[in-house]
Amino acid sequence: MKKYKKSQISKSSALSSDETNKVVQTDLSENIDILKDLFKDCSDVVFRNFIVGEVEAYLIFVDGFVDSAAIEMHGLRQLIEDIKSNRITADLLKERVISISSLGETIKLDEVVSNVLKANTVLLVDGVAKALIFDAKGGERRGVAQPETESAVRGPREGFTERLRVNTALVRHKIRSNRLKILSKDIGEETKTNIAIFYVEGLAAPELVEEVLSRLNRIKIDGILESGYIEEFIEDSPWSMFPQIQNTERPDTVAANLLEGRVAIVVDGTPFALIMPATFWQFFQASEDYYGRYHIVVFLRLLRIFLIFVALTLPSIYVAVTTYHQEMIPTSLLLSIAASREAIPFPMFVEAMIMELSFEALREAGVRLPQVVGQAVGILGALVIGQAAVEAGIVSAPTVIVVSITGIASFTIPRFNMSISIRILRFPLMILSGMFGLFGTIIGTILVLTHLCKLRSFGVPYFSPLAPLSFKALKDVLIRVPWWAMDQRPDQFVKQDQKRQGDHLMPSPPKLGDEGSSS
């Protein structure tokens, strides 16, 4: 048999077009020469040589990706001890290593390379023109823990990890139905990142699933290291400031959205899943809104909506009123503001802009520093710098109060990507109010609302169900009605099977006659 010469091997570690079509040969040395050259200078790829019966064999895997104990117990020892024959076939090997899960085989060398890099283990035996592939994944990885960015007072404490199969199992544990479909796909020419697409058959619109797959198929990039890469490639309006795809690290949030007809994407290597389509109101709803009493949830949601308006417009209204419309301020308050600004050398607009930029700088510094130090910088920095700035006559006390209230209001937004968008939009509104007063604030707010109404997320209007108006879906937007009253799924996502629960589930007190008979 013709040997594979090293002079014929490309210097690149990737398979060339000729090598892609190569198949596993019966000559083991030829297969190993090719694979060792492809994995040249890859010190983490292990070629474990041993004897099966009277025949030479190799196990190939990436150290740190696999569980060495599992390979030793379920594969290697069993092969060495149980197989004594020198006539070995692929079927015989499959019977002997049947205790290892996800057993498969291939005859293509490019699939051998791909599976090794996907943390699978490959077995090659001299005289067998097939490669056996089995799953013995392991290694040190972060376990399931409480989500750090989406903490909840009441609700599950488990969050996604960096391991794809752990994440798919967490979602499957929530929705134990054969209608839950999980499609797998690799993206990235170099990273070959595995992603999983979730949807519930019969709830998610087929055209939505097809559109998601179509957008994913258009992605051509060297690597995907986080779900944020994919988010930028598949959103409808990439130039918009507002997020059009929700991200979350909570399995219960993914499961709840799947049951409403949405599609989710989980990426290997990151705990943040993507949910689509998304609406504007979805980013102001916390997961615990669905676990607490609806009376409390109604109050908290209305409070959040008010604080969103505060976080977006309060600095611009303050600048506009104090600069152009002093007649709108009560006399006593106006005198107090004027007295506090008597020694301030800057106009109101410049003063407010300095404080807002300082506040954002402190917040960014607190995020980047270690957690304990970051909290100290955020709290002490704001107090010390604010007090020192007032005493030095750089800014006035009312401005510090307005900026502090604005910052607190922005913290009430449950989703960070929406919170940062609101924070950034404050600055254009402040510029407009500094130029045109309240007219500038109103113009800026109208432009923002117009933009929100024009946005789409996978074809779904971003401001729905308010624009266009759908009374049926308003039960879970600004407020949340009791669970026994939410008998329909959102009609902007689910076109079929909209009924989600039985009829007449409203609890009622027992009748006196029934109570007496039971006693």
C-alpha positions, 0 to 999 in steps of 0.5 A: 500500500502506498505510504503517505509522504511527508513532502505531500503534506501541507504546512498548514494544520488545516485539511487541504482540498485533496485531504478533505476527501481522504478516507481512513485506510486499513494501514494504521501508520498511514492514518497516524502519519497524516493526523500527527502532521495535521496536529503538529505542534499541538502539545495538548493532542494525545496519541495513546498507543496500545495493543488490542489482542495482537493488533496495534491501536491508537486513541486520539483525544485532546488532553483537558477535554476528556475524562481520562478515568472514563477512557481508562475504565470503559474503553482502554482497559476493556479493549486490552483485556477482553479482545484477544483475537487478531481478527478485529472488525469495527462491529467487534470494537463497537460491541466491546466499547458499548459501555461508552455513550454516543458511540459512532464511526466514520471513514473520513479523516476530516471528520476524525479531526473535527471530532477530536477538536469537539472533545470526542475520543477517536479510536483507530485500529490497524487493519480496520478502515473505520474510526470509532468515535465516542463521547468521554468529555470531561475536564475542569469546567464551572458547574451550575451556579446562581446567575450573577447578572439576573439575581432573583428574590424568588425563583430557581437559583440555577444558571447556564454554564459554559458547557453546551450539553449542560445548558441543553439539559437544563432547558430540557429539564424545564420542558419535558416534551418531545415537542421541544426541538434542539437543532445543532450547528457549527459556526466559525471556520477556525473555532467550529463553535457548536450552537443549539437552536431551541423551539417548541414545535407547534408554538414557534411559527415555522417561518420564524424558525426558518428565518433564524436558520437562514440568518445563521447560515449566512454567518461566515467568520473565523470564530465565534467566542460568545453569543454576542458575535451571533447577536450582531449578525442576525439582528434586524437593525444593526445600527439601532441603539436598542437591543433587538434580541434578549440575552439571559443566563437563566434556564427558566427564562428561556423555557418561559419564552419558548412556551410563548412561541419564541426561538432560543440560541445557546452557544458553547463556551458562554452562559448567555443564551439568545431569545428572539424575537424580542419586544421593547417591554420584554427588557423591563420584565424580571423573571421573578415577576412571574413567581410573586403575587400579581398585586406586587408585580403590578406595582413594581412594573408601573414603578419601573415604567416611571423610572425608565422615563426618569432615567431617560429624561430627568437630566434633560428636563432639569437642564431645560427648566433651569436654563429656559423655563425658570417660571415653571419652578416654584419660587422657593425652589428657584431661589434655593437653586439660584443660591446654590449656583451662585458661585458655579462658573459653568452653565447648567448644561456643562455642569450637568454633563460633567456630573453625568460623565463622572457618574458613568466613569465611576460606574464603569470603573466599579464594573472592571475592578474586583467585586469588593473593590468595585463596590467601594469605588462606586459608593465611596467615589460617588459620595466623596467626589460629589461632596468635594465637587459641591464644596469646591464650587464646581457643581451645585447640590441640586445637580448632584441630586438629579444625577444620583436619582437618574443613576438609581432609576437606571439601575431598576432596569432588569436587562443590562443591554437596555439599561446601557442604551437608556443611559447613552440616550440621555446625552443627546437629549441633554444636548437638545434640551441645552439648545432648545429647552423643553422643545428639544426634550420633546423633539428628542423623545418623539424621535426615540418613540418613532424609532422604537415604533419602526423597529422590528425583531425578526419581523415582529414590531418592537413596540408591540402589543402597544403599536400595533395595539393588541388588547389580548396581549396587554395582560402581560405588558405594563401589568401582569394579570393573575396566572388564571387570567392569562389563558392565551399565549401572545398572538404576535408570536403564536398563531396556532395553539394559542390556548395555554390553560384550561377554562374557569381556573379562577379560584373560588371560596368553598360554599358553606354547605360544602364546608359543613358536609366536609366537617 
